[in-house]
Amino acid sequence: MRRLGVSLLFASLAVAQSSYNESHRWWNSNQDEILPWDSEYDNPTGQLRISNRNGSFRTGNHPFFKALGSNGRACVTCHQPSNAMSLSVANIRDRWETTGGKDPLFAAIDGSNCPSLPQSDPRSHSLLLNRGLFRVALPWPPANIQPDFRIQVLRDPTGCNAGKGEISVYRRPRMSANLPDLVPGPAGAVLMADGRAADLRAQAIDAALVHEQAHSAPDAESLRRILDFEGQVYATQYADVRGGLLSQLSEPATGVQQSFRNSATRGKLVFGERCASCHQPGTNRWRRLESSNLPDLPLFRVTCDSGKVIETQDPGRGLITGRCADVGAIVIPQFHGLASRPPYFSNGSAATLTDLIASYEKRLGITLTPTQKEDLANYLLTL
């Protein structure tokens, strides 16, 4: 009877967790609910766990979950727990269908391809709906900087690069989780692809003023609470439908579970041999953008004073420093929770992990066997 009672308890807990998953798959701004210590969210290959290490709290008056500006967004709008504190295209499309495109997520300022487009037309939000990309408009040239290169717009499918004294590029939202475990130094560079914020405080102010269209920066107490939350929330894949609980990889397993675990273990070795040099804490995290040429994104020709010519869809760090040496450089994003937040790369060019691995093969000139590709993908799904 005691075993039966325990089984029923776990079954009821599983039902409760499933109900929580469904009702909290999308957190609206100003939603007044309990954010638990730990919560799991289903994804296509298993479950993601969000750990709120300072304990549970009500979100209604918390500045990370509260709309701070005029367009109805909160930080959580673009950093959803169910998507590892980022966003997936699946969740974005669901919001469009559920709200008829009225969710604050689709605010004209950066949730559309260009604010001048008809905002009720899904085609005006195609980059967000298809690739998970937000518009990032940066002044050009940067204030008080004399660049050592010139930018020519070769292609402008969005119509947002028409000589307005700024350059519009399109990027995926970064994870706002696991931040204390990332590289030492300015943490703002971890969250922002071009490192334009010196630290997380500056990043939070930038997000409120630009993405939430706040009339003024958040007050000191609100900033403190946002930074405290970002410094203690963690996201990682918790379970795999084939491998079981990922915290119990050394425990006895079924045949299917053991097969997956063996594959992921081999994949970790492949990652260490082929990928780790670019994805290790403490290493130089600035890398050139992927070389894909996507027809729905702008294309720029950069001509450096040295005579060097670069064609790129995002000049990256170069838009901040004005230096030719920084053109195309971005901070490499973290790999946790990949199963919960496709597509991949800063420009959303890889729809799946298979696409991501194939892109690296082509770009880096490496060759992996089919088994190595499968093993590497399985390992990435455990992070």
C-alpha positions in Angstrom: 0.0 0.0 0.0 2.9 2.4 0.8 4.4 1.8 -2.6 1.1 2.4 -4.3 0.6 5.6 -2.3 4.0 6.9 -3.4 3.3 6.0 -7.0 0.0 7.9 -6.9 1.7 10.8 -5.3 4.3 11.0 -8.1 1.5 10.5 -10.7 -0.4 13.5 -9.2 2.7 15.6 -9.2 3.4 14.8 -12.9 -0.2 15.8 -13.7 0.2 19.0 -11.8 3.5 19.8 -13.5 1.9 19.1 -16.9 -0.9 21.5 -16.1 1.7 24.1 -15.0 3.6 23.6 -18.3 0.5 24.3 -20.4 -0.7 27.3 -18.4 2.8 28.9 -18.2 4.1 28.1 -21.6 3.8 31.9 -22.3 4.3 34.4 -19.5 2.5 37.7 -20.3 3.8 41.0 -19.0 2.2 41.9 -15.6 1.1 38.3 -15.1 0.7 37.8 -11.3 1.7 34.1 -10.7 4.1 32.2 -8.6 7.5 31.4 -10.2 8.6 28.3 -8.4 12.0 27.2 -7.2 12.1 24.7 -10.1 9.8 24.2 -13.0 9.9 21.9 -16.0 8.7 22.7 -19.5 8.1 20.2 -22.3 10.1 20.6 -25.5 10.3 18.4 -28.6 13.0 16.1 -27.2 12.3 16.1 -23.5 12.0 18.6 -20.7 13.8 21.9 -19.8 14.3 22.8 -16.2 14.3 26.4 -14.9 15.9 26.8 -11.5 15.1 29.9 -9.5 17.8 29.5 -7.0 16.8 32.3 -4.6 13.3 30.8 -4.1 9.8 31.2 -5.4 8.2 34.6 -5.7 5.1 36.3 -7.2 5.8 37.9 -10.6 3.1 40.6 -10.7 5.2 43.4 -9.3 8.6 42.1 -10.3 10.3 44.4 -12.8 11.5 41.5 -15.0 7.9 40.5 -15.5 6.3 43.9 -15.4 5.8 46.2 -18.4 8.2 49.1 -17.9 7.5 51.0 -21.1 4.8 52.2 -23.5 4.4 49.1 -25.7 3.3 46.6 -23.1 6.4 44.5 -23.1 8.3 43.2 -20.1 11.7 41.6 -20.0 10.0 38.2 -19.9 8.2 38.9 -23.2 11.5 38.1 -25.1 13.0 35.9 -22.4 10.4 33.1 -21.8 11.1 30.4 -19.2 9.7 27.7 -21.5 12.3 28.7 -24.1 15.3 28.7 -21.8 14.9 32.4 -21.1 15.0 33.1 -24.8 12.4 32.5 -27.6 11.6 29.8 -30.0 9.9 30.3 -33.4 7.2 27.8 -32.4 6.3 30.0 -29.4 6.4 33.2 -31.5 4.1 31.7 -34.2 1.7 30.5 -31.5 1.5 34.0 -30.0 0.7 35.4 -33.5 -2.1 32.9 -34.0 -3.4 33.3 -30.4 -3.5 37.1 -30.3 -4.0 37.9 -34.0 -0.6 39.6 -34.0 -1.6 41.9 -31.1 0.8 40.6 -28.5 3.4 43.2 -27.4 6.0 40.8 -28.7 5.2 42.1 -32.2 5.7 45.8 -31.3 6.5 47.8 -34.4 9.8 49.2 -33.0 11.7 45.9 -33.5 9.2 43.0 -33.7 8.4 43.9 -37.3 10.8 44.0 -40.2 10.5 47.8 -40.2 8.1 50.1 -38.2 6.9 51.7 -41.5 5.3 48.5 -42.7 1.6 47.6 -42.2 1.7 46.1 -38.7 -1.4 43.8 -39.1 0.2 41.9 -42.0 2.2 38.9 -40.9 4.6 39.5 -43.9 5.7 42.6 -42.0 6.9 40.4 -39.2 8.3 37.6 -41.3 11.8 37.7 -39.8 10.4 37.3 -36.3 7.9 34.6 -37.4 10.3 32.6 -39.6 13.7 33.1 -38.0 13.0 34.5 -34.5 14.8 37.8 -35.4 14.3 41.2 -33.8 15.4 44.4 -35.5 18.4 46.1 -33.9 18.8 49.7 -35.1 22.2 51.2 -34.3 23.4 54.8 -35.1 25.9 55.0 -38.0 28.5 56.3 -37.6 28.8 55.7 -33.9 28.9 58.8 -31.7 32.3 60.4 -31.3 34.0 57.8 -33.4 35.7 58.1 -36.8 35.2 54.7 -38.4 38.0 53.2 -40.5 35.5 51.7 -43.0 32.4 52.7 -45.0 29.1 50.8 -45.4 27.2 50.4 -48.6 23.7 48.8 -48.6 23.7 46.2 -51.4 20.3 44.7 -50.6 17.5 46.0 -48.3 14.5 43.7 -48.4 13.0 45.2 -45.2 13.3 48.8 -46.3 14.8 49.8 -43.0 18.3 50.8 -44.3 17.4 53.9 -46.3 20.1 56.3 -45.1 18.5 57.4 -41.8 21.7 57.8 -39.9 21.4 54.2 -38.6 21.9 50.6 -39.6 19.3 48.0 -39.0 20.4 44.4 -38.5 18.4 41.4 -37.3 19.3 39.1 -34.4 18.0 36.3 -32.1 17.4 37.1 -28.4 20.1 35.9 -26.1 19.4 33.7 -23.0 19.0 35.6 -19.7 20.0 32.6 -17.6 23.2 30.9 -16.4 25.0 34.2 -16.5 27.3 33.7 -13.5 28.7 30.6 -15.1 29.8 32.4 -18.3 33.1 34.1 -19.1 34.6 36.5 -16.7 34.6 40.2 -17.6 31.8 42.5 -18.7 28.6 40.4 -18.5 26.8 42.7 -21.0 28.9 41.2 -23.8 27.4 37.8 -22.9 23.8 39.0 -23.4 24.4 41.3 -26.3 25.8 40.0 -29.6 27.9 43.2 -30.2 28.9 43.8 -26.6 27.6 47.4 -26.7 26.6 47.4 -23.0 29.4 47.5 -20.5 27.5 45.4 -18.0 24.1 43.9 -17.2 22.9 47.1 -15.6 23.6 49.0 -18.9 22.0 46.2 -20.8 18.8 46.3 -18.7 18.6 50.1 -19.2 19.1 49.7 -23.0 16.4 47.0 -23.1 13.8 49.1 -21.2 14.5 52.3 -23.2 14.6 50.6 -26.7 12.8 47.3 -26.7 10.1 48.3 -24.1 10.0 52.0 -25.3 10.2 53.3 -21.7 10.3 57.1 -21.3 13.0 56.9 -18.7 15.5 54.3 -17.3 14.2 52.0 -14.6 14.8 53.2 -11.1 17.7 51.9 -9.0 15.5 49.4 -7.1 14.0 48.0 -10.3 17.4 47.5 -11.8 18.7 45.8 -8.7 15.8 43.3 -8.8 16.2 42.6 -12.5 19.9 42.0 -12.1 19.3 39.8 -9.0 16.9 37.7 -10.9 19.2 37.4 -14.0 22.1 36.4 -11.7 20.3 33.5 -10.0 18.1 31.9 -12.7 19.4 28.8 -14.5 18.2 26.8 -17.5 19.3 23.4 -18.7 17.8 20.3 -20.3 16.5 18.1 -17.6 15.2 15.0 -19.3 15.3 13.4 -22.7 12.6 11.2 -24.2 15.2 8.6 -25.1 17.8 9.1 -22.4 15.6 9.6 -19.4 16.6 12.0 -16.5 19.9 13.6 -17.5 20.9 14.0 -13.9 20.9 10.2 -13.6 23.2 9.2 -16.5 25.2 6.9 -14.3 22.1 5.0 -13.1 20.8 1.7 -14.6 19.0 2.4 -17.9 16.8 0.6 -20.4 18.2 -0.4 -23.8 17.0 2.8 -25.5 18.2 5.0 -22.7 21.6 3.4 -22.6 21.9 3.7 -26.4 21.2 7.4 -26.3 23.5 8.0 -23.3 26.4 6.2 -25.1 25.8 8.3 -28.2 25.7 11.5 -26.1 29.0 10.5 -24.4 30.7 10.0 -27.7 29.2 13.3 -28.9 30.8 15.0 -25.9 34.2 13.7 -27.2 33.5 15.0 -30.7 32.5 18.4 -29.2 35.7 18.5 -27.2 37.9 17.7 -30.2 36.2 19.8 -32.8 34.2 22.6 -31.1 35.4 23.3 -27.6 38.1 25.8 -28.5 35.3 28.3 -29.5 32.9 27.4 -26.7 34.8 27.2 -23.5 34.4 29.7 -20.6 37.4 32.0 -20.4 38.3 31.9 -24.1 38.1 34.7 -26.6 34.3 34.7 -27.3 34.5 37.1 -30.3 34.0 35.2 -33.5 33.0 36.1 -37.1 29.4 35.7 -38.0 28.3 32.6 -40.0 28.8 33.1 -43.7 25.2 32.4 -44.9 23.7 34.8 -47.4 19.9 34.8 -46.6 17.8 36.6 -49.2 15.3 38.0 -46.6 18.1 39.8 -44.7 20.0 43.0 -45.7 23.4 42.7 -47.3 26.1 45.3 -46.7 29.4 45.9 -48.4 32.1 47.2 -46.0 35.1 48.9 -47.5 37.9 49.4 -45.1 40.4 52.2 -45.3 43.0 49.5 -45.8 41.3 48.5 -49.1 39.8 45.3 -47.7 36.2 44.7 -48.8 33.8 42.5 -46.8 30.2 41.6 -47.6 28.1 40.8 -44.6 24.6 40.6 -43.4 25.5 42.0 -40.0 28.7 44.1 -39.4 28.4 43.0 -35.7 30.9 44.6 -33.3 32.1 46.9 -36.1 28.9 48.9 -35.8 29.9 49.8 -32.2 33.7 50.4 -32.5 33.9 51.6 -36.0 36.9 49.3 -36.6 37.3 47.2 -39.7 39.0 44.5 -37.5 35.6 44.1 -35.7 33.4 43.8 -38.7 31.2 40.7 -38.5 32.4 39.8 -35.0 29.9 38.7 -32.3 29.9 37.1 -28.9 29.3 33.4 -29.2 26.0 32.4 -27.4 25.8 29.7 -24.8 24.6 26.2 -25.7 22.2 25.4 -22.8 18.6 24.6 -23.5 19.1 24.3 -27.2 16.1 21.9 -27.6 13.8 24.6 -26.3 14.8 27.6 -28.5 15.4 26.8 -32.2 16.3 28.2 -34.6 20.1 28.6 -34.1 22.9 31.1 -34.9 22.5 34.8 -34.4 20.6 35.2 -37.7 18.4 32.1 -37.2 19.8 30.4 -40.3 19.9 26.9 -38.8 16.4 25.5 -38.2 17.6 22.3 -36.5 20.8 21.1 -34.8 21.4 19.0 -37.9 21.5 22.2 -39.9 23.8 23.8 -37.3 26.3 21.0 -37.5 26.2 20.9 -41.3 26.9 24.7 -41.4 30.0 24.2 -39.2 31.2 21.4 -41.4 31.0 23.6 -44.4 32.4 26.7 -42.8 35.3 25.1 -41.0 36.0 22.5 -43.6 35.6 19.6 -41.2 34.2 16.2 -42.1 32.1 14.2 -39.6 30.7 10.7 -40.2 26.9 10.2 -39.9 27.4 8.6 -36.6 29.5 11.5 -35.3 26.9 14.0 -36.4 24.2 12.0 -34.6 26.3 11.7 -31.5 27.2 15.4 -31.5 23.5 16.4 -31.9 22.5 14.1 -29.0 25.2 15.6 -26.8 24.0 19.1 -27.6 20.4 18.0 -26.6 21.6 17.2 -23.1 23.0 20.7 -22.3 
